[in-house]
Amino acid sequence: MDKALKKTLAWTGIGLLLLLILIVVNQINQIFIAASTIHPAFGRLVTILLSMFFAVIFLVPLFGFLKLRKPLELPDETNSETYVKYLNALKKRLMRNSYIREANFTFDENLALLPQIEAAHEVLNQKTFKIIKESSSTVFLTTAVSQNGILDSFFVLTNLSRMVWQISHIYNQRPNVKEILYLYANVAATVLMAREIEDLALMDEQLQPVINSLIGGTLGTLVPGATAVTNLIINSIIQGSANAFLTLRVGIIARKYSSSLTQIDKGLIKRSATLESCGMLGIIVQQNSVSIIKAFVTASKKATIDRTVDKIKDSANKTGNFVKDIFNKQ
């Protein structure tokens, strides 16, 4: 992680902590004033108890964080002695991994260690692929149908945080706080690197044939003549695809950080993650677009039926009133 980013995150954390302490102190003071109106001694007792309670809440996690072991950091692979120690430590971690045990994967002392660790990571990669695919499909479906910017942003952020958390627990079943923060910070820094225009162009290349097939095939059979609904569906698919693309890319970057056995180049990781995401995006959109189309078609048909029923009722009322007027005149 870049030193500048570390400093920024550290100062941001300190600032938020000070703000939280000020809020707590202010609230305790308000409670002290309210309790002192009953009796001064009661006010002091309540203040002491609350101060002790919040001190425990703040200090226990702080001491726990400071006592955590140093994360398993990837050394320079050119330093053979340090790198071998790292591989052995990683091997011990993988041997305790439940997914590795379920796959009946074992390490052979007579074989080279590095290829065996790569094979073990491939087992975990398959588990990670399922999580990334499920998360991106959920994001695609939800944001395509929702069409609510604020709610969609909150949902995508929550889904991304949850996905990175799950991935971190696949490769390291018991990650400590430092390792999780390291992964989140590096994934965020890599995702935010400026290459958005190129990424969108690559995404467009993947979406164009899918949308063309939908216009000529699925949309033509499900929504005959409904051009307005077709445009709405296409816009929804594009919006859902953009969010699914982001989800895929974040998941792949998290996977690469978690399974890398060499020094990491953020630019290279992002480029490779973007290309891999584009390859998966077409499949995600194609598999889930029919659900989007059916949802819009059902809503469109229901709205059309409701309007038709309203018109029939309105016509019936007018006819009834007209007949009544005729009989009244007679």
N, C-alpha and C positions, 0 to 999 in steps of 0.2 A: 504494500500500500504506500502511496506517495506520502512523504513527510508533511507536505502542506495540507493534505486531506486529513491526516491524523490530527494535526494541530487544530484544524477547523472543527472536526468532530469533538475533540476534547473541550475546546472553549464553548462550543454549543451545549455540550452536556453539563459543563460547570454553570453556564448561564441558566439553563433550565432548572438545575438543582437549586440554585440560589433563589430563583423565582418561586419554586415550590416551598422552600423554607420560609420565605416571607409570607406566603399565603397561609401556611400552617401557623406561624407566630401570630398573624393578625386574627385568625379564627380562635386561637387559644385565648388571646386577649379579650375578644368579644365574649367568649364563654365565661372568663374570669369576672368581667364586669356584671354579666347577668347573674352569675352565682353569688357574687358578693352582695347583691341586693337582698338575698335571703339571709346571709350571715357572712361576715368577712372571713371567718375561719373556714367555712364551707367553700368559699371562693378559692382560698389558697390550696385547700385539699384537692379540689377538682383540677386546679391548674397543675399541681405537682403530678397527679396521676396521669393527666393527659400528656404532659411533657415527657414523662417516663415512657409512656406508650409510643409516642411518635419517635423518641430517641431509639427505642428498640427497632421500630420499623425501618429507620434509616440506617442504623449501624450494623444490624445483622447482615443485610445484603452486601454492604460495603466490605465488611470483614470477610465474608464468604467469597466475594470477587477477588480481593487481594490475596486470599489463600489458594486460589485456583492454580493448578499446575500450568506451566507454560505450554501453549498449543504446540502441536507437532508441526513444526515449520519445515518447509521444503528447503534443503541446503543447495549449494552450488554443486551440480553433479560432477564437476571437474575435480572436486576434492573427494577422492575415492573413499578414504577412511570415514569421513563424516557422512557421505552418501550411503555407505553400507550400513552404518548405524541407523540411519533414518529408515532404510528399507526393512531392517530387522524389527524396528519399533512399529512400522506400519504393518508388517506381517503379523505381529502379536495382536494388533488391533483387529485385523481382518479375521483372524482365527476365532475371535470372540463374537464376530458378526453373525446374527441369527440367519440372515439371508444367505450367507456363505454356507452355513451349516445345513440349511434346508436344501441347498443344491448339492449337498454331499461333496463339496469341494475340499480337497486336502492338499497340503503343501508337501512336496517331496524334497527331503534334505539332499538328495543326490543330484537334483537338477538346479539350474541357475535360478536365482531368486526373482530377478526383475521380470522375466517372462511370466512367471507364476502369479506375481502381483497384478500384472496387466490382465491376465486371464480372470483373476478374481474380480477385478474392477469391471470386466465385461459382464460378469454375472450381475453386478450391482447396476450397471448401465441399463440392462434390460428392465429392471424394476423401476428405475428412474424414468425410462421412456414411457411407461404406462402412466405414471403420475403426470408427466408433462402433457401427454396427449389428453388425459381426462381433464386437466385444468384448462387447457386451451379450448377444448370443446365446450366446457361449461361457460367460459368467458364469451366465446363466440355466440352461443345460443342466448345467453342472458342479455348481453349488450345489444345484440341485433334486435331483439324483441322490445327491450325496455325503452330505448330512445330517450333516456333521461341523463343528461350530461353529468350532473353532480352525483346521482346515485351510481351511475356506471363507473365513474372515477373511483368512488369509495369501494365499490365491489371489486374492481380490477386490482386496486392496491391491496385489499385484504386477501384476495386470491393469490397474488404474487408472493406476499409475505408468507402465507401458509404453504405454498408450494416450495419455496426456498427452505423453509423449516423442515418440511418432509424430506427433501433431498439431503439436507445436512444430516438427518438421522438415518438415512440409508447407508451412507458411506462411513459415518461415525455414530454408532448407536447411542453413545452417551457423550455428546459434545458439550464442552463447558461454555460458559458465557463468552469468553474471549474468542473462541473458535467461531461461534455463531455470529458475533459482531464482525469478525474479520471477513466472513463469507458475505454477509449482507453488504458491508461497506464496499468490498471489491466488486461484487455484482452490480451494485448501484453505480459505481464509478465507471465501470466498463460499459454499461447500458447507455449512460449519458454522454459518451464520447460522440463528437459531432460527425455523423455520417448519415444523417436522417434522409437527405434527398436521394442518395444512392440506394438506401434501404427501401424507400418507398417505390423507387423505380423497379427494383427486383421483385417487390411484392406485387406490383401491377402486372409484371410479366406472368406471375403464377395465377393471378385472379382472372385475367382476361379470357383464357380458354375455358375456365370453369363457368364464368358468367355467360359466355357465348353459348355453351352447351345448355345452360339453364334456359336461356331465352328461346333457343330453338327447340328444346325438348320438354323439360319438366314444366316450365311456365306456360308453354303453349298448350299443354294438355290439361293443366289444372286451372288455368285462368283464361279461358277463351275470350278474347276481345277486351279484357280488362287492362288496358294500357296504364291507367293511373295506378292500379294496384301493382302492376309489374315494376313501374318506376320506384314505388315505395319499397318493394321487396329488394330491388337491386341496391338501393341506398342503404337499407338495413344490413344486407350481406356485406357491403363494403365497410360499414362501420364495425360490424362484428369481426370482420377479417383483420382490420387494423389492430384491434385489441387482442385477438387471438395470436397475431404475429408477434406482438410485444410479449405475450405470455410464453410463447414458444422460445423466443430469444432469451428471455430471462432464465427459463428453466435449463436451456442448453448451456448458457454461461455458468450457471450454478453447478451443473454437472461437470463441466470442464475444470472448474476450480477445485471441485471436490475430488476428482480422480486424476489430476495432472501429476506426473512423476518427473517433470522437468520445470525449469524456471518459466514463468508465465509472461507472455507478451500480450498486454491488454488489447492492442490493436489487432493482432493476429487472432486472438480468441473471438473478438467481436465480429471480424470478417467471416471467420469460419462458422460462427453461430448464426450469423445472418443468412449465409448460404444454406445451412442445414435447416433453418427455420422456413425458408422459402420452399424447400423441397417437401417439408411436412405440411405447409399451409394449404396447398391445393387439396390434399387428402382430407384435412380437417373440414374445409369448406364444403367439399363435395359430399362428405358423409352426413353433414348436419344441415345443409341447405334445404333439403326436402322438408325437414321439421319446421323450418322458418316459413317456407312457402305454405305449408298446410295450415299453420297458425294464422297467417294473414288471410288466406282464402276462406277459412272458417269464419273469421271475424267479418270479412267482407260480405260473405253470403248471409250471415246473421243480420248485418246492418241493412242489406238489401231487402231481406224478408221483413224486417221491422218497418222499413219505409213503405213497402208495399202494403202491409197490413194497416198502417196508419192511413195511407191513401184510400184503401177500401172502406175503412171506418168513416173517414171524412166524407167520402162519396155517399155512403149509406145514410149518414146524418143529414146531408144536404137533400138527398132524395126524400127522406122521411119528412123533413121540414117542408119541402115543396108539396108533398101529398097532403100534409096537414093544412097548409094554406089553401089548397084547392077545396078541401072539405069545409073549412071554416067559411070560405066565400060563399059556398052553397047554403 
